[in-house]
């Protein structure tokens, strides 16, 4: 059953984004923080993956364990990962005009396996307290009650994407959640998402959690800072949009242009995609100091998810990669994986060939080392090129 809001409340601070399950009445508006074009132009992520540990802190006065169990938390993460990999079940319904903008973000989420003290965890903590998260001003009580990030409130170190789960985020109990942008929480202990347990999984608003994670990673609403008129989020490939689009309206709604109501950062009931431009924005903030520690190798080991994120994949790549023939007469074939970079080095470490090809040609005889880079991982094979 869809929820109809009956309370109208004042707009929140420009540094925070919130969403209600069905915003016919309430539509938050916030300032848009535009990333300089030159910063995006020089951004080089090399196809790497960003792995992020998550912990859910669940609050309820009587039985927090019933609000979110481990099996449901795994489903929340599975859906989140499908959405960020451009594999939402509704993605086939994206308008043709936007399908070329679909992109796997290469951002992958994992339930934390270690707490800050190094103890085992399943990524969920439970607290028998009825603490609301109904506005940005009251979040300090909620977040200070349990916080796994390190340091002071607004200049701490990001260790986990923290989600404080409660049953009241807007005073009426119907709001889904809200989150700070990276440059307004300064990457400190207060960074994270306050969310209503009712909408984490199993409702028509399942994709709204992806929307809030998008804010946490630097995305504004596609309708920008607008309220009842067409607005823009500053990203080139997301068109101007008007709020109140829950009914999935399409067509010429703004300035005779198409509206991307399928975008996760819209207020829509049919969201299923991020655009290439939005992925670039998220990568920019992940490379920035505010979020860069989250996916570092040392932090993934700290949170206990490094093996899930990398070791298994490395073994898989080693098994899948096929380099032949060896010895070679000057033609080296590479198969078994896709989306890689191949570099050939001589015994002195000088790079003699570099390509993104499945067939590399290099005819000078000798011993070489072929380095394959795939999703941020490196695999090296010793190659002998014989005289033809």
C-alpha positions in Angstrom: 0.0 0.0 0.0 1.3 3.4 -0.9 1.7 5.9 1.8 0.0 9.3 1.7 1.6 12.0 3.8 -0.7 14.3 5.7 1.9 16.5 7.4 3.6 19.4 5.7 6.8 20.6 7.3 9.5 23.2 6.7 12.4 22.5 4.5 15.5 21.3 6.0 19.1 22.6 5.9 20.6 22.9 2.5 23.4 20.5 3.6 21.0 17.5 4.1 18.9 15.5 1.7 15.8 13.6 2.7 13.1 11.6 1.0 9.6 10.4 1.9 8.1 7.2 0.6 5.7 9.0 -1.7 6.3 12.8 -1.8 3.1 14.3 -3.1 3.1 16.7 -0.2 6.7 17.0 0.9 9.6 17.4 -1.4 12.9 18.4 0.1 15.0 20.9 -1.8 18.7 21.4 -1.2 21.6 23.3 -2.7 23.4 21.6 -5.6 27.2 21.2 -5.1 28.7 21.1 -8.6 32.0 19.4 -9.2 34.3 21.5 -11.5 34.5 20.2 -15.0 38.3 20.1 -15.0 38.2 17.9 -11.9 36.0 15.4 -13.7 38.0 15.6 -16.9 41.2 14.7 -15.2 39.7 11.9 -13.1 41.3 8.6 -14.0 39.9 5.6 -12.1 41.2 3.0 -14.6 38.2 0.8 -14.3 38.9 0.0 -10.7 36.3 -1.2 -8.2 35.4 0.6 -5.0 34.5 -1.8 -2.2 32.7 -0.2 0.8 31.9 -1.9 4.2 28.5 -1.1 5.7 27.1 -1.4 9.2 23.5 -1.0 10.3 22.8 0.3 13.8 19.2 -0.6 14.6 17.2 1.2 17.3 13.9 0.1 18.8 12.6 0.3 22.4 11.3 -3.2 22.5 12.7 -5.6 19.8 15.3 -4.1 17.4 16.1 -7.6 16.2 12.8 -7.8 14.5 13.3 -4.6 12.7 16.3 -5.9 10.6 17.7 -9.5 10.7 20.8 -10.8 9.0 19.0 -12.4 6.1 17.1 -9.2 5.3 20.2 -7.2 5.6 21.9 -9.4 3.0 19.0 -8.8 0.7 19.3 -5.1 1.2 23.0 -5.3 0.2 22.2 -7.6 -2.8 19.7 -5.1 -4.1 22.0 -2.2 -3.5 24.8 -3.9 -5.5 22.4 -4.8 -8.3 21.3 -1.2 -8.5 24.9 0.2 -8.5 25.9 -2.4 -11.2 23.1 -1.3 -13.5 21.2 -4.6 -13.0 17.9 -3.5 -11.5 15.0 -5.6 -12.7 13.3 -2.5 -14.1 16.2 -1.4 -16.2 14.7 -2.8 -19.4 11.9 -0.2 -19.0 14.3 2.7 -19.2 13.4 5.1 -22.1 15.4 4.6 -25.2 16.8 8.1 -25.0 18.6 7.2 -21.8 19.7 3.6 -22.3 23.1 4.7 -23.7 23.8 6.5 -20.4 23.5 3.3 -18.3 26.7 2.4 -16.5 28.0 0.0 -13.9 29.4 2.2 -11.2 32.0 -0.4 -10.0 30.9 0.4 -6.5 30.3 -2.7 -4.4 29.0 -2.9 -0.8 29.7 -5.5 1.9 28.3 -6.1 5.4 31.2 -5.4 7.8 32.7 -8.5 9.4 34.8 -6.8 12.1 33.9 -4.0 14.5 36.4 -1.2 15.4 37.8 -3.4 18.2 38.6 -6.2 15.8 35.7 -8.4 17.0 33.6 -10.4 14.6 30.3 -8.9 13.5 27.6 -9.6 11.0 27.3 -5.9 10.1 24.3 -5.2 12.4 24.2 -3.8 15.9 21.0 -3.7 18.1 20.0 -1.0 20.6 16.9 -1.1 22.8 16.2 2.6 22.6 13.5 4.7 20.8 15.8 7.4 19.5 14.3 9.3 16.5 16.3 10.7 13.6 13.5 13.1 12.6 15.7 16.1 11.6 19.3 17.0 11.2 19.4 18.8 14.5 18.4 15.8 16.5 20.7 13.3 14.8 23.6 13.9 17.2 21.9 11.9 20.0 21.3 9.0 17.7 24.7 9.0 16.1 26.6 9.5 19.3 24.9 6.6 20.9 26.8 4.3 18.6 29.4 5.3 16.1 32.0 3.1 14.4 33.9 5.8 12.6 37.0 7.3 14.3 38.0 10.7 15.6 36.0 13.9 16.3 32.5 14.5 15.1 33.2 16.3 11.9 36.8 15.6 11.2 37.0 11.8 11.9 38.1 8.9 9.7 35.6 7.1 7.6 35.8 3.3 8.4 32.3 2.3 7.5 29.2 3.5 5.7 27.0 3.7 8.8 23.3 3.4 8.6 21.3 4.4 11.7 18.0 2.5 11.4 15.0 3.9 13.3 11.2 4.2 12.9 10.9 7.9 12.8 12.8 10.2 10.4 10.4 13.0 9.8 8.0 13.3 12.7 5.2 11.4 11.1 6.9 8.1 10.9 6.4 7.8 7.1 9.7 9.4 5.9 12.3 7.0 4.4 15.6 8.7 5.3 18.2 11.4 4.8 21.9 11.8 4.3 24.6 14.5 4.2 26.7 15.2 1.1 30.4 14.4 1.4 31.5 18.1 1.5 29.0 18.9 4.2 29.7 16.1 6.7 33.5 16.6 6.1 34.0 12.8 6.1 33.7 12.7 9.9 32.0 10.5 12.4 28.6 12.0 11.6 28.7 10.8 8.0 26.2 8.2 7.1 22.5 7.6 6.5 19.5 7.8 8.9 16.8 5.5 7.7 13.4 4.1 8.4 13.3 0.3 8.9 9.9 0.1 7.1 11.5 0.9 3.8 14.8 -1.1 3.8 13.3 -4.1 2.0 10.0 -5.5 1.0 8.0 -2.4 0.1 7.4 -0.3 -3.0 10.2 2.0 -1.8 13.0 -0.5 -1.8 15.1 1.6 -4.2 15.0 4.7 -2.0 17.9 3.3 0.1 20.0 3.5 -3.1 18.8 7.1 -3.5 20.2 8.0 0.0 23.5 6.1 -0.7 23.7 8.3 -3.8 23.6 11.4 -1.7 26.2 9.9 0.6 28.4 9.5 -2.4 27.9 13.1 -3.7 24.8 13.1 -5.9 22.1 15.8 -5.6 18.5 15.3 -6.7 18.0 15.4 -10.4 15.6 18.3 -9.9 18.4 20.2 -8.2 17.4 22.8 -5.6 13.9 23.3 -7.2 10.6 22.7 -5.6 7.7 23.3 -7.9 9.6 24.2 -11.0 12.2 22.5 -13.3 15.7 22.3 -11.9 19.1 20.8 -12.6 21.7 18.9 -10.6 24.7 20.2 -12.4 25.5 16.9 -14.1 25.6 17.2 -17.9 23.8 14.0 -18.9 20.8 14.3 -16.4 18.1 16.6 -18.0 16.2 19.2 -16.1 13.5 17.6 -14.0 10.5 18.7 -11.8 9.8 17.2 -8.5 6.6 15.3 -7.6 7.1 12.7 -10.3 6.2 9.6 -8.2 3.7 8.4 -10.9 6.6 7.9 -13.4 5.6 10.6 -15.8 7.6 10.7 -19.0 7.8 13.1 -21.9 8.1 16.8 -22.3 7.7 17.9 -18.7 10.5 20.4 -18.6 11.6 22.9 -21.3 10.3 20.5 -24.0 12.9 17.9 -22.9 12.6 14.3 -21.7 12.6 13.6 -18.0 14.7 10.8 -16.6 12.2 9.6 -14.1 14.0 6.2 -14.0 16.9 7.9 -12.3 17.6 6.8 -8.7 18.0 10.4 -7.7 14.5 11.4 -8.7 11.4 11.0 -6.5 9.9 8.3 -8.6 8.2 4.9 -8.2 10.1 3.4 -11.1 13.8 4.1 -10.5 16.4 1.8 -11.9 19.5 3.7 -13.1 22.4 6.0 -12.7 23.9 7.9 -15.7 27.6 7.9 -16.7 27.9 11.5 -15.4 26.5 10.5 -12.0 29.0 7.6 -11.8 31.8 10.1 -12.5 30.6 12.3 -9.7 30.5 9.4 -7.2 34.0 8.3 -8.3 35.2 11.9 -7.8 34.0 11.9 -4.2 35.4 8.4 -3.5 38.8 9.6 -4.7 38.4 12.7 -2.5 39.7 12.8 1.1 36.1 12.7 2.5 35.5 9.1 1.3 38.8 7.8 0.1 39.7 5.8 3.3 36.5 3.7 3.0 37.7 1.6 0.1 41.5 1.5 0.9 43.1 -1.8 1.3 44.0 -1.2 4.9 40.4 -0.2 5.8 38.9 -3.2 4.0 41.2 -5.4 6.2 40.2 -3.3 9.2 36.5 -4.0 8.5 37.1 -7.7 7.7 35.9 -7.6 4.1 39.2 -7.5 2.2 39.1 -11.2 1.4 35.5 -11.0 0.1 36.4 -7.9 -2.0 39.7 -9.0 -3.5 41.3 -12.3 -2.6 38.5 -14.4 -4.1 38.5 -12.2 -7.3 42.2 -12.5 -7.7 42.1 -16.3 -7.6 39.2 -16.2 -10.1 41.2 -14.0 -12.5 44.3 -16.2 -12.2 42.1 -19.2 -13.2 40.2 -17.5 -16.0 43.2 -15.7 -17.7 44.6 -17.5 -20.7 47.8 -16.3 -22.4 49.0 -18.2 -25.5 51.1 -19.3 -27.3 54.1 -19.3 -25.0 56.8 -19.3 -26.4 55.4 -16.9 -29.0 56.5 -16.0 -32.5 55.5 -12.3 -31.9 51.7 -12.7 -31.5 50.4 -13.0 -27.9 46.7 -13.9 -27.5 44.9 -12.9 -24.2 41.5 -14.5 -23.4 39.2 -15.5 -20.5 38.5 -12.0 -19.2 37.2 -8.7 -20.5 37.9 -5.1 -19.9 41.6 -5.4 -19.2 44.8 -3.5 -20.0 47.9 -5.4 -21.2 51.5 -4.1 -20.7 54.7 -5.8 -21.9 58.0 -5.2 -20.0 61.5 -6.3 -20.8 63.8 -7.8 -18.2 65.1 -4.3 -17.3 61.6 -3.1 -16.4 61.1 -1.0 -19.5 57.6 -0.9 -21.0 57.8 -1.9 -24.7 54.1 -2.4 -25.5 50.8 -1.2 -24.0 47.3 -1.9 -25.3 43.7 -2.8 -24.4 43.7 -5.5 -27.0 43.1 -9.3 -26.9 45.9 -9.8 -29.5 49.3 -8.1 -28.8 52.0 -8.1 -31.4 55.7 -7.6 -30.5 58.4 -9.4 -32.6 61.7 -8.6 -30.9 63.0 -11.9 -29.4 63.7 -12.2 -25.7 62.2 -12.7 -22.3 59.4 -10.4 -21.3 56.8 -9.9 -18.5 53.2 -9.4 -19.5 51.2 -7.5 -16.9 47.4 -7.7 -17.1 45.4 -5.1 -15.2 41.7 -5.9 -14.6 39.4 -4.2 -12.1 42.3 -2.8 -10.2 44.1 -6.1 -9.9 47.4 -7.1 -11.6 48.3 -10.5 -13.0 51.8 -11.1 -14.5 52.9 -13.8 -16.9 56.5 -14.5 -18.1 56.6 -14.5 -21.9 59.3 -15.9 -24.2 59.3 -14.4 -27.8 61.3 -16.5 -30.1 62.7 -15.7 -33.5 60.2 -16.2 -36.3 
